[in-house]
Amino acid sequence: MARSDPSYEEARIAEFLNQQIADLDGKVNVSFEFFPPKTPDMRKTLWSSIKKLEPLSPEFVSVTYGAAASTRSRTHDVITKIIRETGLTAVPHLTCIGSTEAEIEAIAEDYWDKGVRHIVALRGDLGEGADTGDFEYATDLVEKLKSLHDFEISVAAYPEVHPEADSARSDLLNLKRKVDAGASRAISQFFFSAEKFLHFRDNCEAEGLGIDLTPGILPVTNFPQLLKFAKFTQVDIPDWMFKVYEGLQDDPETSRLIASHIAIEQVKLLVKEGISDFHFYTLNRADLTYAICHSLGKRCLSSVA
């Protein structure tokens, strides 16, 4: 077959793609994060996304939790519906800042009664001048939840250091306190430098943290919005990302293609370093996350039967 023959090039591309899939097939476990919707249209989008992603058999799906009472109620409603209407493992986020011990106990007991066995325990954001309530740190929340029931507890981790931490060392010790209190998994803030994540993982291991460290993956379709996120999360945006997204403000389709490529390459690199679990920040949109997972070997069995 001549090298200039189009069929030869197609065969080479197919061989390359098949090898990429074979390298990852069976090596990647995924989980998805959603946020509670505010409007009827957002509710439709959320449930369409959940149904789209459910056949990929994620390890779990988490639902974020805000400080306002209405947001907390929406989280509870979404978790309840996931339990009732899907076969997914529903994992609520729970923040403690500004809450009383009685409030946290009531929420935790209600979740336990509904069959929830896994909670993402977070401090939450403290507004200026606001009352911290009975809990000052996420460690306090972890201790309280473990004292009530044998919940599996996930907590947050920050490969590029929490914005309020005094230093990388103090941030790592704070994570250690959460692990010592009973957390068994840490889900990382999104990042775009695999080297920084791997360095953070090495530091966790050197500190003796016996915890599953799951990288958080954010497919970026809206680069200007990412820059706003990065300001308050202090996540470093590499120079190359500015270049690849340059001029795409009004080209969402190309942005989606680039986002997919970046996320897939991120996962591939981390799999080579022994990482198998990945948590996707879906932003309640299924199509891009579904396509990425499909390319990584996570797919609906009925679609390939």
C-alpha positions as CSV (number, residue, x, y, z in Angstrom):
1,M,0.0,0.0,0.0
2,A,1.5,3.3,-1.1
3,R,2.2,5.8,1.7
4,S,0.4,8.5,-0.4
5,D,-2.7,6.3,-0.6
6,P,-5.5,7.9,1.5
7,S,-6.6,4.4,2.7
8,Y,-3.0,4.0,4.1
9,E,-3.3,7.2,6.1
10,E,-6.7,6.2,7.4
11,A,-5.4,2.8,8.4
12,R,-2.5,4.4,10.3
13,I,-4.9,6.8,12.1
14,A,-7.2,3.9,13.0
15,E,-4.2,1.9,14.3
16,F,-3.0,4.8,16.4
17,L,-6.5,5.4,17.9
18,N,-7.0,1.7,18.6
19,Q,-3.6,1.6,20.4
20,Q,-4.5,4.7,22.5
21,I,-7.8,3.1,23.6
22,A,-6.1,-0.3,24.3
23,D,-3.5,1.5,26.5
24,L,-6.3,2.9,28.7
25,D,-9.0,0.4,28.4
26,G,-9.9,-1.0,31.9
27,K,-7.4,1.3,33.6
28,V,-9.6,4.3,34.2
29,N,-12.3,4.8,36.8
30,V,-14.4,7.9,36.8
31,S,-16.7,9.9,39.0
32,F,-18.7,13.0,38.1
33,E,-19.6,16.2,39.9
34,F,-22.8,18.2,39.4
35,F,-24.3,21.3,41.0
36,P,-27.9,21.8,42.1
37,P,-30.0,23.7,39.4
38,K,-31.7,27.0,40.1
39,T,-34.2,27.1,37.3
40,P,-36.6,24.6,35.5
41,D,-34.4,24.8,32.4
42,M,-31.3,24.0,34.4
43,R,-33.1,21.1,36.0
44,K,-33.8,19.7,32.6
45,T,-30.2,20.0,31.6
46,L,-29.0,18.4,34.8
47,W,-31.2,15.4,34.5
48,S,-30.5,14.9,30.9
49,S,-26.8,15.0,31.7
50,I,-27.2,12.5,34.6
51,K,-29.1,10.1,32.3
52,K,-26.5,10.5,29.6
53,L,-23.6,9.7,31.9
54,E,-25.2,7.0,34.0
55,P,-24.5,4.2,31.5
56,L,-20.7,4.9,31.9
57,S,-21.0,3.3,35.3
58,P,-19.1,5.9,37.3
59,E,-17.8,5.0,40.8
60,F,-20.1,7.8,42.2
61,V,-21.6,11.1,41.3
62,S,-21.3,14.1,43.7
63,V,-23.5,17.1,44.1
64,T,-22.2,20.4,45.4
65,Y,-23.5,22.2,48.4
66,G,-23.7,26.0,49.0
67,A,-23.9,28.0,52.2
68,A,-27.5,29.3,51.6
69,A,-30.4,27.3,52.9
70,S,-32.1,27.2,49.5
71,T,-28.9,25.8,47.9
72,R,-28.7,23.1,50.6
73,S,-32.3,22.1,50.0
74,R,-31.6,21.8,46.3
75,T,-28.6,19.6,46.9
76,H,-30.7,17.4,49.1
77,D,-33.5,17.2,46.5
78,V,-31.0,16.2,43.7
79,I,-29.4,13.5,45.9
80,T,-32.8,12.1,46.8
81,K,-33.9,11.9,43.2
82,I,-30.6,10.2,42.1
83,I,-31.2,7.6,44.8
84,R,-34.8,7.0,43.8
85,E,-34.6,7.1,40.0
86,T,-31.1,5.9,39.1
87,G,-28.7,3.1,39.9
88,L,-25.9,5.6,40.7
89,T,-24.1,6.0,44.0
90,A,-25.1,9.5,45.1
91,V,-22.5,11.5,47.2
92,P,-23.6,14.8,48.6
93,H,-21.2,17.6,49.4
94,L,-21.6,18.9,52.9
95,T,-20.2,22.2,54.2
96,C,-20.1,23.0,57.9
97,I,-19.2,26.7,58.2
98,G,-22.0,28.6,59.8
99,S,-23.8,25.5,60.9
100,T,-24.7,24.3,64.3
101,E,-23.9,20.8,65.5
102,A,-27.6,19.9,65.7
103,E,-28.1,21.0,62.0
104,I,-25.2,18.9,60.8
105,E,-26.4,15.9,62.8
106,A,-29.9,16.2,61.4
107,I,-28.6,16.4,57.8
108,A,-26.2,13.5,58.3
109,E,-28.9,11.3,59.9
110,D,-31.3,12.0,57.1
111,Y,-28.7,11.1,54.5
112,W,-27.9,7.9,56.3
113,D,-31.5,6.9,56.5
114,K,-31.8,7.4,52.7
115,G,-28.9,5.1,52.1
116,V,-26.1,7.6,51.6
117,R,-22.8,6.1,52.8
118,H,-20.3,8.5,51.2
119,I,-20.1,12.3,51.9
120,V,-17.7,15.0,50.6
121,A,-16.9,16.9,53.7
122,L,-15.9,20.6,53.2
123,R,-15.5,23.6,55.4
124,G,-17.2,26.0,53.0
125,D,-16.6,29.6,52.3
126,L,-16.8,32.0,55.1
127,G,-18.2,35.4,54.2
128,E,-16.7,38.5,55.8
129,G,-18.0,39.0,59.3
130,A,-20.0,35.8,59.2
131,D,-20.4,33.5,62.2
132,T,-18.4,30.2,61.9
133,G,-21.1,28.3,63.8
134,D,-20.0,25.2,65.8
135,F,-17.5,24.1,63.2
136,E,-14.3,26.0,62.3
137,Y,-12.6,23.5,60.0
138,A,-13.4,20.6,57.7
139,T,-11.5,18.4,60.2
140,D,-14.3,19.1,62.7
141,L,-16.9,18.0,60.2
142,V,-15.1,14.8,59.4
143,E,-14.8,13.9,63.1
144,K,-18.5,14.6,63.6
145,L,-19.6,12.5,60.7
146,K,-17.4,9.6,61.7
147,S,-18.8,9.8,65.2
148,L,-22.4,9.4,63.9
149,H,-21.9,6.6,61.3
150,D,-19.2,4.8,59.4
151,F,-19.5,7.2,56.4
152,E,-16.9,7.1,53.7
153,I,-15.5,10.6,53.8
154,S,-13.9,12.4,50.9
155,V,-12.2,15.8,51.4
156,A,-10.7,18.5,49.2
157,A,-7.0,18.7,48.3
158,Y,-5.1,21.5,46.6
159,P,-2.1,20.5,44.5
160,E,-1.2,24.2,44.1
161,V,-2.0,25.1,47.8
162,H,-5.2,26.4,49.2
163,P,-5.5,30.2,48.8
164,E,-5.9,30.7,52.5
165,A,-3.0,28.5,53.5
166,D,0.2,30.0,55.1
167,S,2.4,27.6,53.1
168,A,2.4,24.4,51.1
169,R,3.6,22.6,54.2
170,S,0.8,23.9,56.4
171,D,-1.7,23.0,53.7
172,L,-0.4,19.5,53.6
173,L,-0.5,19.2,57.3
174,N,-4.1,20.3,57.2
175,L,-4.9,17.5,54.8
176,K,-3.2,15.1,57.1
177,R,-5.4,16.2,60.0
178,K,-8.5,15.5,57.9
179,V,-7.1,12.0,57.1
180,D,-6.3,11.4,60.7
181,A,-9.9,12.4,61.6
182,G,-11.3,9.7,59.2
183,A,-11.1,10.8,55.6
184,S,-10.2,8.1,53.2
185,R,-10.2,10.0,49.9
186,A,-9.1,13.4,48.7
187,I,-10.4,14.9,45.5
188,S,-8.1,17.6,44.1
189,Q,-8.9,21.1,42.9
190,F,-8.7,21.2,39.1
191,F,-5.2,21.8,37.7
192,F,-3.4,21.9,34.3
193,S,0.1,21.0,35.4
194,A,0.5,17.2,35.8
195,E,3.9,17.8,37.3
196,K,2.5,19.8,40.1
197,F,-0.1,17.2,40.8
198,L,2.4,14.4,40.8
199,H,4.7,16.5,43.1
200,F,1.8,16.9,45.5
201,R,1.1,13.2,45.4
202,D,4.7,12.5,46.2
203,N,4.5,14.9,49.2
204,C,1.4,13.2,50.4
205,E,3.1,9.8,50.3
206,A,6.3,11.2,52.0
207,E,4.0,12.5,54.8
208,G,2.5,9.0,55.2
209,L,-1.0,9.9,54.2
210,G,-2.8,6.7,53.6
211,I,-5.4,8.2,51.3
212,D,-6.7,7.7,47.8
213,L,-5.8,10.9,45.9
214,T,-8.1,11.5,43.0
215,P,-7.3,14.2,40.4
216,G,-10.1,16.6,39.5
217,I,-10.4,17.1,35.8
218,L,-12.0,20.3,34.4
219,P,-12.6,20.3,30.6
220,V,-12.3,23.9,29.6
221,T,-14.8,25.2,27.0
222,N,-15.0,28.8,28.3
223,F,-11.5,30.1,28.7
224,P,-12.4,33.6,30.0
225,Q,-14.6,32.0,32.7
226,L,-11.6,29.7,33.6
227,L,-9.5,32.8,34.1
228,K,-12.0,34.1,36.6
229,F,-12.0,30.8,38.5
230,A,-8.3,30.8,38.6
231,K,-8.1,34.2,40.3
232,F,-9.8,33.0,43.4
233,T,-8.6,29.4,43.4
234,Q,-5.0,30.4,42.6
235,V,-4.7,27.7,40.0
236,D,-1.9,28.3,37.6
237,I,-2.9,28.7,33.9
238,P,0.1,27.7,31.7
239,D,1.1,30.0,28.9
240,W,0.4,27.3,26.3
241,M,-3.3,27.4,27.3
242,F,-3.5,31.1,26.5
243,K,-2.1,30.3,23.1
244,V,-4.3,27.4,22.2
245,Y,-7.5,29.3,23.2
246,E,-6.5,32.5,21.6
247,G,-9.2,33.9,19.3
248,L,-11.8,31.3,20.2
249,Q,-14.1,33.4,22.3
250,D,-16.8,33.1,19.6
251,D,-15.9,29.6,18.5
252,P,-17.4,27.1,21.0
253,E,-17.1,24.1,18.8
254,T,-13.3,24.5,18.4
255,S,-13.0,25.2,22.1
256,R,-14.8,21.9,22.9
257,L,-12.4,20.0,20.6
258,I,-9.4,21.5,22.4
259,A,-10.9,20.9,25.8
260,S,-11.5,17.3,24.9
261,H,-7.9,16.9,23.7
262,I,-6.4,18.5,26.8
263,A,-8.4,16.4,29.2
264,I,-7.6,13.2,27.4
265,E,-3.9,13.9,27.3
266,Q,-4.0,14.9,31.0
267,V,-5.6,11.5,31.9
268,K,-3.2,9.6,29.7
269,L,-0.2,11.1,31.3
270,L,-1.5,10.5,34.8
271,V,-2.4,6.9,34.0
272,K,1.2,6.3,33.0
273,E,2.1,7.5,36.5
274,G,-0.1,4.9,38.2
275,I,-3.2,6.9,38.7
276,S,-6.5,5.2,37.8
277,D,-9.3,7.3,39.4
278,F,-10.5,10.6,37.9
279,H,-13.2,13.0,39.1
280,F,-14.7,15.1,36.3
281,Y,-16.2,18.6,36.9
282,T,-19.0,18.3,34.4
283,L,-20.6,21.8,35.0
284,N,-23.9,19.9,34.5
285,R,-23.1,19.3,30.8
286,A,-22.8,15.7,29.6
287,D,-21.7,15.7,26.0
288,L,-18.1,16.7,26.4
289,T,-17.5,14.5,29.5
290,Y,-19.2,11.6,27.8
291,A,-17.0,12.0,24.7
292,I,-13.8,12.2,26.8
293,C,-14.8,9.1,28.9
294,H,-15.7,7.2,25.7
295,S,-12.2,7.9,24.3
296,L,-10.7,6.8,27.6
297,G,-12.4,3.4,27.3
298,K,-15.3,4.1,29.6
299,R,-18.4,3.5,27.5
300,C,-21.9,2.2,27.5
301,L,-21.7,-1.5,26.9
302,S,-25.0,-1.5,25.0
303,S,-23.5,1.0,22.5
304,V,-20.8,-1.5,21.4
305,A,-22.6,-4.7,21.8
